[in-house]
Amino acid sequence: MAHDMGVASEVRPRDPLSPLYAPESPTGMHLCFGCHALNRCRFGIESEHLGDDGVVISRVVCSPANEGGPQVAHGGWTAGVMDELVGHTLVLNNQFGVTGTLSVKFVRPVPIGWPMLGRAWSVGSENRKVFVRATLELESSGAIVAEADAIMIRRPASHFEDHYRWLETQCDGAGE
């Protein structure tokens, strides 16, 4: 596996307006803005770290609130947590990017309440594209329950400002 993420040397910004800003939970988990208010990851990612080999390893537990079938996770939860896992390959390497494409393979039903390990790593890059692979496995046996392939797109620092300007051009006056 190739890991050409090009780790940035700067320290992660603490400015909430910076696209590289990632709020952290009390345990050091990088949180999206929606989870920041809760002080925890809504997807059940409890911890994460970047290994020397470039693989992001996360501990994940699906809560009963995300139950789809009896004692198994909703497929939307599985897709959502896989998106978080692939995205954190950039976050933990001090890069800012967004998901361009995400393909999830649902290998087995994901059990509710079971400790799992998520693994995500870069398999290459081309210009602004970063190709990422991820797996979700049972911590007890290593059995893979989901896999994902993603293309993450590195974005400039002006990404959100550009989006807000574009969005303003889409208003029909209904919300004003």
C-alpha positions as CSV (number, residue, x, y, z in Angstrom):
1,M,0.0,0.0,0.0
2,A,1.3,3.4,-1.0
3,H,0.9,6.3,1.5
4,D,1.9,9.4,-0.3
5,M,-0.2,11.8,1.7
6,G,2.5,14.4,2.1
7,V,2.1,15.2,5.8
8,A,1.9,18.9,6.3
9,S,4.4,20.4,8.8
10,E,2.2,23.1,10.2
11,V,0.3,22.8,13.4
12,R,-3.5,22.2,13.1
13,P,-5.2,25.6,13.3
14,R,-7.4,26.5,16.2
15,D,-9.3,29.1,14.2
16,P,-12.9,27.7,13.6
17,L,-13.0,29.5,10.2
18,S,-10.0,27.6,8.9
19,P,-10.8,24.6,6.8
20,L,-8.0,22.7,8.6
21,Y,-9.7,23.3,11.9
22,A,-11.0,20.1,13.4
23,P,-12.7,20.4,16.8
24,E,-11.6,17.6,19.2
25,S,-13.5,15.7,21.8
26,P,-12.1,15.3,25.4
27,T,-10.5,12.1,24.2
28,G,-8.8,13.8,21.2
29,M,-11.2,12.5,18.6
30,H,-11.4,14.9,15.6
31,L,-15.0,16.0,15.3
32,C,-17.1,17.5,12.5
33,F,-18.9,20.7,13.3
34,G,-22.2,18.8,13.9
35,C,-20.6,16.5,16.5
36,H,-18.6,19.3,18.2
37,A,-21.7,20.5,20.0
38,L,-22.2,17.0,21.5
39,N,-18.5,16.7,22.4
40,R,-18.5,13.2,20.8
41,C,-18.8,11.5,17.4
42,R,-22.4,10.7,16.5
43,F,-21.1,7.8,14.5
44,G,-19.6,6.1,17.5
45,I,-15.9,6.7,16.6
46,E,-14.4,6.7,20.1
47,S,-10.7,7.1,19.3
48,E,-8.3,7.3,16.4
49,H,-4.6,7.5,15.7
50,L,-2.3,7.7,12.7
51,G,0.1,4.8,12.6
52,D,3.7,5.1,11.4
53,D,2.6,3.2,8.3
54,G,0.1,6.0,7.4
55,V,-3.0,3.9,8.3
56,V,-5.6,5.7,10.4
57,I,-7.0,3.2,13.0
58,S,-10.2,4.1,14.7
59,R,-12.2,2.3,17.5
60,V,-15.9,2.4,16.6
61,V,-19.1,1.2,18.3
62,C,-22.5,1.5,16.7
63,S,-25.2,2.6,19.2
64,P,-28.8,1.3,19.3
65,A,-29.9,4.7,18.0
66,N,-28.5,3.6,14.6
67,E,-30.3,0.2,14.5
68,G,-31.7,-0.6,11.1
69,G,-32.7,-4.3,11.5
70,P,-32.8,-6.3,14.7
71,Q,-29.5,-5.7,16.5
72,V,-27.7,-4.5,13.3
73,A,-26.7,-1.1,12.1
74,H,-28.7,0.8,9.5
75,G,-26.9,0.8,6.1
76,G,-26.9,4.6,6.2
77,W,-24.9,4.5,9.4
78,T,-22.4,2.1,7.9
79,A,-22.0,4.4,4.8
80,G,-21.7,7.4,7.1
81,V,-19.0,5.9,9.3
82,M,-17.1,4.7,6.2
83,D,-17.2,8.3,4.9
84,E,-15.8,9.6,8.3
85,L,-13.0,6.9,8.2
86,V,-11.8,7.8,4.7
87,G,-12.0,11.6,5.4
88,H,-9.9,11.3,8.5
89,T,-7.0,10.0,6.4
90,L,-6.7,13.7,5.2
91,V,-7.6,15.3,8.6
92,L,-4.9,13.4,10.5
93,N,-2.4,14.3,7.8
94,N,-3.2,18.0,8.2
95,Q,-4.9,18.2,4.8
96,F,-8.3,19.6,3.9
97,G,-10.5,17.7,1.4
98,V,-14.0,16.6,0.7
99,T,-15.5,13.3,-0.5
100,G,-15.7,13.2,-4.3
101,T,-17.0,9.6,-4.5
102,L,-17.6,6.9,-2.0
103,S,-18.3,3.2,-2.8
104,V,-19.3,1.0,0.2
105,K,-19.4,-2.7,0.1
106,F,-21.6,-4.1,2.9
107,V,-19.9,-7.4,3.6
108,R,-21.9,-8.5,6.6
109,P,-24.5,-6.9,8.9
110,V,-22.8,-4.6,11.4
111,P,-23.7,-5.6,14.9
112,I,-25.0,-3.0,17.4
113,G,-22.8,-2.4,20.5
114,W,-19.8,-4.5,19.3
115,P,-16.3,-2.9,19.4
116,M,-15.0,-2.5,15.9
117,L,-11.8,-1.3,14.3
118,G,-11.8,1.0,11.3
119,R,-8.7,1.2,9.2
120,A,-8.2,3.8,6.4
121,W,-5.2,4.5,4.2
122,S,-4.3,6.3,1.1
123,V,-3.5,4.1,-1.9
124,G,-2.3,7.0,-4.1
125,S,-3.0,10.4,-5.4
126,E,-3.3,12.3,-8.7
127,N,-3.3,16.1,-8.6
128,R,-6.0,17.1,-6.1
129,K,-7.4,13.5,-5.9
130,V,-6.5,11.2,-3.0
131,F,-7.6,7.6,-3.4
132,V,-8.4,6.0,-0.1
133,R,-9.4,2.6,1.0
134,A,-11.1,1.6,4.4
135,T,-12.3,-1.4,6.2
136,L,-14.5,-1.9,9.3
137,E,-13.9,-5.1,11.2
138,L,-15.0,-6.7,14.4
139,E,-12.3,-6.0,17.1
140,S,-12.8,-9.6,18.6
141,S,-12.1,-11.6,15.4
142,G,-10.9,-9.2,12.7
143,A,-13.8,-10.2,10.5
144,I,-14.5,-7.5,8.0
145,V,-18.1,-6.2,8.0
146,A,-17.7,-3.3,5.5
147,E,-15.2,-2.0,3.0
148,A,-15.0,1.3,1.1
149,D,-13.1,3.0,-1.7
150,A,-13.2,6.8,-2.0
151,I,-11.8,9.6,-4.0
152,M,-11.1,12.5,-1.7
153,I,-10.6,15.9,-3.3
154,R,-8.1,18.3,-1.8
155,R,-9.7,21.7,-1.5
156,P,-8.3,25.2,-1.1
157,A,-8.6,27.2,2.1
158,S,-11.4,29.3,0.4
159,H,-13.6,26.2,-0.1
160,F,-16.4,27.2,2.3
161,E,-16.3,30.9,1.4
162,D,-16.6,29.9,-2.3
163,H,-19.5,27.6,-1.5
164,Y,-21.3,30.3,0.4
165,R,-20.9,32.8,-2.5
166,W,-22.2,30.2,-4.9
167,L,-25.1,29.4,-2.6
168,E,-26.1,33.0,-2.5
169,T,-26.5,32.9,-6.3
170,Q,-29.0,30.0,-5.9
171,C,-31.5,31.9,-3.7
172,D,-35.0,32.4,-5.1
173,G,-35.9,34.8,-2.4
174,A,-38.0,32.2,-0.5
175,G,-35.8,32.2,2.6
176,E,-35.3,36.0,2.8
